Amino acid sequence: MSTTRQIEANRRNARLSTGPRTPQGKAAVSLNSLRHGLRARRVVLPGEKQEDFQRLCDDLEAEWQPQSRTEQFYLEQMAASWWKLARMEATEVGICKLQLDVVEHVPLLDRIWQAQSRMERSYARAQRELERLQQSRSEPCAEPVEPASAPEHPPEPAEEIPGAGPGLVMSPDASEPQPPPNSPDFIVPAVPPIPDRPGAPVG
């Protein structure tokens, strides 16, 4: 356990630190949040090289260039799925080298293939989410659509003539009041009789 003097000395040394100065050092420190996450600590098993996993993270980082913690999360998930897929392929090779009967051999390989399918789906799902986030970040916001305005000159209603009876209106394009055809005031004019022509037979 650290003593009080050691803690104070560490604090004084931290105040004197200026951080990485070279471009290589800054690039390495920029991946600290990705490399030393909780997921990364669980992915690399004893006997595997942490440097290889960090190199995989570097390659994915250079390819996708995440700009937020959420994008880094999906990138780390892609790296973990990739790493586990490589481990399963090595396990599959090891199973094939074992001297086992077919009854024992096939179930082991089947379990490996099922796990590989799950890891492939996990990688593809994380990649889709990362692509969606980056696409939404690059797309501009859509402009709001203004509602349609009312017409400047609404149609004028028909003018009702005072004292002319119910339903009698003056149409804007008519010279005389016209009652509607279905009103009782509407009278069909009688057809005038045709005068007899001279010399026509009388019926």
ChimeraX commands (.cxc) that place a marker at each C-alpha (Angstrom):
marker #1 position 0.00,0.00,0.00 radius 0.5
marker #1 position 1.32,3.44,-0.92 radius 0.5
marker #1 position 2.29,5.77,1.88 radius 0.5
marker #1 position 1.29,9.40,2.16 radius 0.5
marker #1 position 4.75,10.55,1.06 radius 0.5
marker #1 position 4.63,8.37,-2.03 radius 0.5
marker #1 position 1.22,9.69,-2.99 radius 0.5
marker #1 position 2.41,13.28,-2.62 radius 0.5
marker #1 position 5.51,12.52,-4.69 radius 0.5
marker #1 position 3.38,11.02,-7.45 radius 0.5
marker #1 position 1.20,14.12,-7.50 radius 0.5
marker #1 position 4.23,16.40,-7.79 radius 0.5
marker #1 position 5.62,14.31,-10.63 radius 0.5
marker #1 position 2.28,14.37,-12.43 radius 0.5
marker #1 position 2.26,18.19,-12.35 radius 0.5
marker #1 position 5.65,18.22,-14.07 radius 0.5
marker #1 position 4.51,15.86,-16.86 radius 0.5
marker #1 position 3.70,17.54,-20.18 radius 0.5
marker #1 position 2.43,14.42,-21.90 radius 0.5
marker #1 position 3.65,13.05,-25.23 radius 0.5
marker #1 position 5.31,15.56,-27.54 radius 0.5
marker #1 position 6.08,13.59,-30.69 radius 0.5
marker #1 position 3.35,12.68,-33.23 radius 0.5
marker #1 position 3.99,8.99,-32.58 radius 0.5
marker #1 position 3.49,9.43,-28.85 radius 0.5
marker #1 position 0.31,11.44,-29.30 radius 0.5
marker #1 position -1.11,8.83,-31.67 radius 0.5
marker #1 position -0.36,6.09,-29.14 radius 0.5
marker #1 position -1.98,7.96,-26.25 radius 0.5
marker #1 position -5.11,8.70,-28.31 radius 0.5
marker #1 position -5.95,5.00,-28.24 radius 0.5
marker #1 position -5.62,4.56,-24.47 radius 0.5
marker #1 position -9.36,4.70,-23.95 radius 0.5
marker #1 position -9.84,2.01,-26.57 radius 0.5
marker #1 position -6.97,-0.29,-25.72 radius 0.5
marker #1 position -7.39,-0.28,-21.95 radius 0.5
marker #1 position -11.17,-0.62,-21.81 radius 0.5
marker #1 position -12.82,-3.30,-19.74 radius 0.5
marker #1 position -13.72,-5.27,-22.85 radius 0.5
marker #1 position -10.11,-5.28,-24.08 radius 0.5
marker #1 position -8.90,-6.66,-20.74 radius 0.5
marker #1 position -11.28,-9.62,-21.03 radius 0.5
marker #1 position -10.64,-10.39,-24.70 radius 0.5
marker #1 position -6.94,-11.21,-24.53 radius 0.5
marker #1 position -6.51,-14.52,-22.72 radius 0.5
marker #1 position -3.34,-15.82,-21.05 radius 0.5
marker #1 position -0.99,-17.09,-23.73 radius 0.5
marker #1 position -2.19,-14.53,-26.29 radius 0.5
marker #1 position -0.25,-11.38,-27.15 radius 0.5
marker #1 position -1.68,-8.07,-26.06 radius 0.5
marker #1 position 0.43,-6.37,-28.72 radius 0.5
marker #1 position -1.40,-8.26,-31.48 radius 0.5
marker #1 position -4.77,-7.13,-30.17 radius 0.5
marker #1 position -3.55,-3.54,-29.92 radius 0.5
marker #1 position -2.31,-3.76,-33.52 radius 0.5
marker #1 position -5.76,-4.91,-34.58 radius 0.5
marker #1 position -7.27,-1.93,-32.74 radius 0.5
marker #1 position -4.80,0.37,-34.48 radius 0.5
marker #1 position -5.81,-0.94,-37.90 radius 0.5
marker #1 position -9.52,-0.54,-37.22 radius 0.5
marker #1 position -8.92,2.88,-35.69 radius 0.5
marker #1 position -7.10,4.07,-38.82 radius 0.5
marker #1 position -9.81,2.65,-41.07 radius 0.5
marker #1 position -12.94,3.91,-39.28 radius 0.5
marker #1 position -11.59,6.94,-37.34 radius 0.5
marker #1 position -14.23,7.08,-34.56 radius 0.5
marker #1 position -15.11,10.55,-33.29 radius 0.5
marker #1 position -17.09,9.76,-30.11 radius 0.5
marker #1 position -17.18,7.33,-27.22 radius 0.5
marker #1 position -20.13,5.51,-28.78 radius 0.5
marker #1 position -18.27,5.02,-32.04 radius 0.5
marker #1 position -15.25,3.79,-30.09 radius 0.5
marker #1 position -17.49,1.29,-28.28 radius 0.5
marker #1 position -18.68,-0.25,-31.54 radius 0.5
marker #1 position -15.15,-0.22,-32.90 radius 0.5
marker #1 position -13.94,-2.08,-29.82 radius 0.5
marker #1 position -16.76,-4.57,-30.22 radius 0.5
marker #1 position -15.68,-5.18,-33.81 radius 0.5
marker #1 position -12.10,-5.75,-32.64 radius 0.5
marker #1 position -13.23,-8.18,-29.94 radius 0.5
marker #1 position -15.38,-10.17,-32.38 radius 0.5
marker #1 position -12.53,-10.31,-34.87 radius 0.5
marker #1 position -10.11,-11.47,-32.19 radius 0.5
marker #1 position -12.44,-14.23,-31.00 radius 0.5
marker #1 position -13.05,-15.40,-34.56 radius 0.5
marker #1 position -9.31,-15.84,-35.05 radius 0.5
marker #1 position -9.15,-17.79,-31.78 radius 0.5
marker #1 position -11.99,-20.08,-32.87 radius 0.5
marker #1 position -10.28,-20.79,-36.17 radius 0.5
marker #1 position -7.14,-21.80,-34.30 radius 0.5
marker #1 position -9.26,-24.00,-32.02 radius 0.5
marker #1 position -10.87,-25.62,-35.03 radius 0.5
marker #1 position -7.45,-26.50,-36.42 radius 0.5
marker #1 position -6.48,-27.96,-33.05 radius 0.5
marker #1 position -9.61,-30.11,-32.92 radius 0.5
marker #1 position -8.93,-31.48,-36.38 radius 0.5
marker #1 position -5.47,-32.56,-35.24 radius 0.5
marker #1 position -6.85,-34.59,-32.34 radius 0.5
marker #1 position -7.16,-38.32,-32.71 radius 0.5
marker #1 position -10.90,-38.56,-32.08 radius 0.5
marker #1 position -13.72,-40.67,-33.41 radius 0.5
marker #1 position -16.31,-39.15,-35.71 radius 0.5
marker #1 position -18.91,-39.33,-32.95 radius 0.5
marker #1 position -16.73,-37.09,-30.76 radius 0.5
marker #1 position -15.25,-35.01,-33.56 radius 0.5
marker #1 position -18.40,-33.67,-35.20 radius 0.5
marker #1 position -20.11,-32.27,-32.05 radius 0.5
marker #1 position -17.00,-30.31,-31.13 radius 0.5
marker #1 position -16.70,-28.82,-34.60 radius 0.5
marker #1 position -20.42,-28.02,-34.63 radius 0.5
marker #1 position -20.10,-26.02,-31.40 radius 0.5
marker #1 position -17.15,-24.12,-32.88 radius 0.5
marker #1 position -19.11,-23.31,-36.03 radius 0.5
marker #1 position -22.08,-22.05,-34.03 radius 0.5
marker #1 position -19.82,-19.79,-31.98 radius 0.5
marker #1 position -18.22,-18.50,-35.18 radius 0.5
marker #1 position -21.65,-17.61,-36.58 radius 0.5
marker #1 position -22.47,-15.65,-33.42 radius 0.5
marker #1 position -19.22,-13.72,-33.60 radius 0.5
marker #1 position -19.75,-12.93,-37.27 radius 0.5
marker #1 position -23.22,-11.56,-36.50 radius 0.5
marker #1 position -21.81,-9.55,-33.60 radius 0.5
marker #1 position -19.15,-8.03,-35.86 radius 0.5
marker #1 position -21.66,-7.22,-38.61 radius 0.5
marker #1 position -24.10,-5.64,-36.13 radius 0.5
marker #1 position -21.40,-3.43,-34.60 radius 0.5
marker #1 position -20.24,-2.40,-38.07 radius 0.5
marker #1 position -23.77,-1.43,-39.11 radius 0.5
marker #1 position -24.24,0.69,-35.99 radius 0.5
marker #1 position -20.88,2.38,-36.53 radius 0.5
marker #1 position -21.74,3.13,-40.15 radius 0.5
marker #1 position -25.12,4.50,-39.10 radius 0.5
marker #1 position -23.57,6.83,-36.53 radius 0.5
marker #1 position -20.96,8.12,-38.95 radius 0.5
marker #1 position -23.53,8.61,-41.69 radius 0.5
marker #1 position -25.87,10.56,-39.41 radius 0.5
marker #1 position -22.92,12.70,-38.30 radius 0.5
marker #1 position -22.01,13.60,-41.90 radius 0.5
marker #1 position -25.54,14.30,-43.16 radius 0.5
marker #1 position -26.81,17.92,-42.85 radius 0.5
marker #1 position -30.01,18.61,-40.96 radius 0.5
marker #1 position -33.11,18.77,-43.15 radius 0.5
marker #1 position -34.74,22.21,-43.52 radius 0.5
marker #1 position -38.21,22.53,-41.98 radius 0.5
marker #1 position -41.11,22.63,-44.44 radius 0.5
marker #1 position -43.28,25.76,-44.15 radius 0.5
marker #1 position -47.05,25.16,-43.98 radius 0.5
marker #1 position -49.11,26.20,-46.97 radius 0.5
marker #1 position -50.50,29.74,-46.64 radius 0.5
marker #1 position -54.10,30.70,-47.23 radius 0.5
marker #1 position -54.99,32.33,-50.61 radius 0.5
marker #1 position -54.63,36.10,-50.68 radius 0.5
marker #1 position -58.04,36.69,-52.35 radius 0.5
marker #1 position -60.68,34.18,-51.17 radius 0.5
marker #1 position -63.74,33.77,-53.44 radius 0.5
marker #1 position -66.51,36.25,-52.74 radius 0.5
marker #1 position -69.77,34.72,-51.43 radius 0.5
marker #1 position -72.94,35.18,-53.38 radius 0.5
marker #1 position -74.82,38.35,-52.45 radius 0.5
marker #1 position -78.29,37.85,-51.04 radius 0.5
marker #1 position -80.92,40.34,-52.17 radius 0.5
marker #1 position -82.92,41.78,-49.27 radius 0.5
marker #1 position -86.68,41.28,-49.56 radius 0.5
marker #1 position -86.41,39.01,-52.57 radius 0.5
marker #1 position -87.57,35.91,-50.72 radius 0.5
marker #1 position -85.67,32.96,-49.31 radius 0.5
marker #1 position -83.06,31.40,-51.47 radius 0.5
marker #1 position -82.98,34.25,-54.02 radius 0.5
marker #1 position -79.40,35.33,-54.55 radius 0.5
marker #1 position -77.55,37.48,-57.01 radius 0.5
marker #1 position -74.78,35.60,-58.80 radius 0.5
marker #1 position -71.62,37.68,-59.34 radius 0.5
marker #1 position -71.77,37.07,-63.10 radius 0.5
marker #1 position -75.55,37.43,-63.57 radius 0.5
marker #1 position -77.46,40.65,-64.31 radius 0.5
marker #1 position -80.72,39.57,-62.65 radius 0.5
marker #1 position -81.48,37.52,-59.55 radius 0.5
marker #1 position -81.73,33.83,-60.27 radius 0.5
marker #1 position -83.66,31.53,-57.90 radius 0.5
marker #1 position -82.26,28.06,-57.52 radius 0.5
marker #1 position -83.98,25.40,-59.68 radius 0.5
marker #1 position -85.20,23.40,-56.69 radius 0.5
marker #1 position -86.91,26.36,-54.94 radius 0.5
marker #1 position -90.69,26.95,-55.12 radius 0.5
marker #1 position -90.08,30.38,-56.71 radius 0.5
marker #1 position -88.50,28.79,-59.76 radius 0.5
marker #1 position -91.08,28.86,-62.62 radius 0.5
marker #1 position -90.45,27.28,-65.97 radius 0.5
marker #1 position -91.52,29.79,-68.61 radius 0.5
marker #1 position -94.32,28.63,-70.92 radius 0.5
marker #1 position -93.50,28.10,-74.56 radius 0.5
marker #1 position -95.41,30.70,-76.70 radius 0.5
marker #1 position -97.84,29.24,-79.26 radius 0.5
marker #1 position -96.73,29.09,-82.86 radius 0.5
marker #1 position -98.88,31.42,-85.03 radius 0.5
marker #1 position -100.84,29.84,-87.86 radius 0.5
marker #1 position -99.37,30.28,-91.29 radius 0.5
marker #1 position -101.69,31.74,-93.95 radius 0.5
marker #1 position -103.32,29.04,-95.97 radius 0.5
marker #1 position -102.49,26.32,-93.47 radius 0.5
marker #1 position -105.26,23.77,-92.93 radius 0.5
marker #1 position -107.16,24.19,-89.74 radius 0.5
marker #1 position -107.03,21.09,-87.62 radius 0.5
marker link #1:1,2 radius 0.2
marker link #1:2,3 radius 0.2
marker link #1:3,4 radius 0.2
marker link #1:4,5 radius 0.2
marker link #1:5,6 radius 0.2
marker link #1:6,7 radius 0.2
marker link #1:7,8 radius 0.2
marker link #1:8,9 radius 0.2
marker link #1:9,10 radius 0.2
marker link #1:10,11 radius 0.2
marker link #1:11,12 radius 0.2
marker link #1:12,13 radius 0.2
marker link #1:13,14 radius 0.2
marker link #1:14,15 radius 0.2
marker link #1:15,16 radius 0.2
marker link #1:16,17 radius 0.2
marker link #1:17,18 radius 0.2
marker link #1:18,19 radius 0.2
marker link #1:19,20 radius 0.2
marker link #1:20,21 radius 0.2
marker link #1:21,22 radius 0.2
marker link #1:22,23 radius 0.2
marker link #1:23,24 radius 0.2
marker link #1:24,25 radius 0.2
marker link #1:25,26 radius 0.2
marker link #1:26,27 radius 0.2
marker link #1:27,28 radius 0.2
marker link #1:28,29 radius 0.2
marker link #1:29,30 radius 0.2
marker link #1:30,31 radius 0.2
marker link #1:31,32 radius 0.2
marker link #1:32,33 radius 0.2
marker link #1:33,34 radius 0.2
marker link #1:34,35 radius 0.2
marker link #1:35,36 radius 0.2
marker link #1:36,37 radius 0.2
marker link #1:37,38 radius 0.2
marker link #1:38,39 radius 0.2
marker link #1:39,40 radius 0.2
marker link #1:40,41 radius 0.2
marker link #1:41,42 radius 0.2
marker link #1:42,43 radius 0.2
marker link #1:43,44 radius 0.2
marker link #1:44,45 radius 0.2
marker link #1:45,46 radius 0.2
marker link #1:46,47 radius 0.2
marker link #1:47,48 radius 0.2
marker link #1:48,49 radius 0.2
marker link #1:49,50 radius 0.2
marker link #1:50,51 radius 0.2
marker link #1:51,52 radius 0.2
marker link #1:52,53 radius 0.2
marker link #1:53,54 radius 0.2
marker link #1:54,55 radius 0.2
marker link #1:55,56 radius 0.2
marker link #1:56,57 radius 0.2
marker link #1:57,58 radius 0.2
marker link #1:58,59 radius 0.2
marker link #1:59,60 radius 0.2
marker link #1:60,61 radius 0.2
marker link #1:61,62 radius 0.2
marker link #1:62,63 radius 0.2
marker link #1:63,64 radius 0.2
marker link #1:64,65 radius 0.2
marker link #1:65,66 radius 0.2
marker link #1:66,67 radius 0.2
marker link #1:67,68 radius 0.2
marker link #1:68,69 radius 0.2
marker link #1:69,70 radius 0.2
marker link #1:70,71 radius 0.2
marker link #1:71,72 radius 0.2
marker link #1:72,73 radius 0.2
marker link #1:73,74 radius 0.2
marker link #1:74,75 radius 0.2
marker link #1:75,76 radius 0.2
marker link #1:76,77 radius 0.2
marker link #1:77,78 radius 0.2
marker link #1:78,79 radius 0.2
marker link #1:79,80 radius 0.2
marker link #1:80,81 radius 0.2
marker link #1:81,82 radius 0.2
marker link #1:82,83 radius 0.2
marker link #1:83,84 radius 0.2
marker link #1:84,85 radius 0.2
marker link #1:85,86 radius 0.2
marker link #1:86,87 radius 0.2
marker link #1:87,88 radius 0.2
marker link #1:88,89 radius 0.2
marker link #1:89,90 radius 0.2
marker link #1:90,91 radius 0.2
marker link #1:91,92 radius 0.2
marker link #1:92,93 radius 0.2
marker link #1:93,94 radius 0.2
marker link #1:94,95 radius 0.2
marker link #1:95,96 radius 0.2
marker link #1:96,97 radius 0.2
marker link #1:97,98 radius 0.2
marker link #1:98,99 radius 0.2
marker link #1:99,100 radius 0.2
marker link #1:100,101 radius 0.2
marker link #1:101,102 radius 0.2
marker link #1:102,103 radius 0.2
marker link #1:103,104 radius 0.2
marker link #1:104,105 radius 0.2
marker link #1:105,106 radius 0.2
marker link #1:106,107 radius 0.2
marker link #1:107,108 radius 0.2
marker link #1:108,109 radius 0.2
marker link #1:109,110 radius 0.2
marker link #1:110,111 radius 0.2
marker link #1:111,112 radius 0.2
marker link #1:112,113 radius 0.2
marker link #1:113,114 radius 0.2
marker link #1:114,115 radius 0.2
marker link #1:115,116 radius 0.2
marker link #1:116,117 radius 0.2
marker link #1:117,118 radius 0.2
marker link #1:118,119 radius 0.2
marker link #1:119,120 radius 0.2
marker link #1:120,121 radius 0.2
marker link #1:121,122 radius 0.2
marker link #1:122,123 radius 0.2
marker link #1:123,124 radius 0.2
marker link #1:124,125 radius 0.2
marker link #1:125,126 radius 0.2
marker link #1:126,127 radius 0.2
marker link #1:127,128 radius 0.2
marker link #1:128,129 radius 0.2
marker link #1:129,130 radius 0.2
marker link #1:130,131 radius 0.2
marker link #1:131,132 radius 0.2
marker link #1:132,133 radius 0.2
marker link #1:133,134 radius 0.2
marker link #1:134,135 radius 0.2
marker link #1:135,136 radius 0.2
marker link #1:136,137 radius 0.2
marker link #1:137,138 radius 0.2
marker link #1:138,139 radius 0.2
marker link #1:139,140 radius 0.2
marker link #1:140,141 radius 0.2
marker link #1:141,142 radius 0.2
marker link #1:142,143 radius 0.2
marker link #1:143,144 radius 0.2
marker link #1:144,145 radius 0.2
marker link #1:145,146 radius 0.2
marker link #1:146,147 radius 0.2
marker link #1:147,148 radius 0.2
marker link #1:148,149 radius 0.2
marker link #1:149,150 radius 0.2
marker link #1:150,151 radius 0.2
marker link #1:151,152 radius 0.2
marker link #1:152,153 radius 0.2
marker link #1:153,154 radius 0.2
marker link #1:154,155 radius 0.2
marker link #1:155,156 radius 0.2
marker link #1:156,157 radius 0.2
marker link #1:157,158 radius 0.2
marker link #1:158,159 radius 0.2
marker link #1:159,160 radius 0.2
marker link #1:160,161 radius 0.2
marker link #1:161,162 radius 0.2
marker link #1:162,163 radius 0.2
marker link #1:163,164 radius 0.2
marker link #1:164,165 radius 0.2
marker link #1:165,166 radius 0.2
marker link #1:166,167 radius 0.2
marker link #1:167,168 radius 0.2
marker link #1:168,169 radius 0.2
marker link #1:169,170 radius 0.2
marker link #1:170,171 radius 0.2
marker link #1:171,172 radius 0.2
marker link #1:172,173 radius 0.2
marker link #1:173,174 radius 0.2
marker link #1:174,175 radius 0.2
marker link #1:175,176 radius 0.2
marker link #1:176,177 radius 0.2
marker link #1:177,178 radius 0.2
marker link #1:178,179 radius 0.2
marker link #1:179,180 radius 0.2
marker link #1:180,181 radius 0.2
marker link #1:181,182 radius 0.2
marker link #1:182,183 radius 0.2
marker link #1:183,184 radius 0.2
marker link #1:184,185 radius 0.2
marker link #1:185,186 radius 0.2
marker link #1:186,187 radius 0.2
marker link #1:187,188 radius 0.2
marker link #1:188,189 radius 0.2
marker link #1:189,190 radius 0.2
marker link #1:190,191 radius 0.2
marker link #1:191,192 radius 0.2
marker link #1:192,193 radius 0.2
marker link #1:193,194 radius 0.2
marker link #1:194,195 radius 0.2
marker link #1:195,196 radius 0.2
marker link #1:196,197 radius 0.2
marker link #1:197,198 radius 0.2
marker link #1:198,199 radius 0.2
marker link #1:199,200 radius 0.2
marker link #1:200,201 radius 0.2
marker link #1:201,202 radius 0.2
marker link #1:202,203 radius 0.2
view
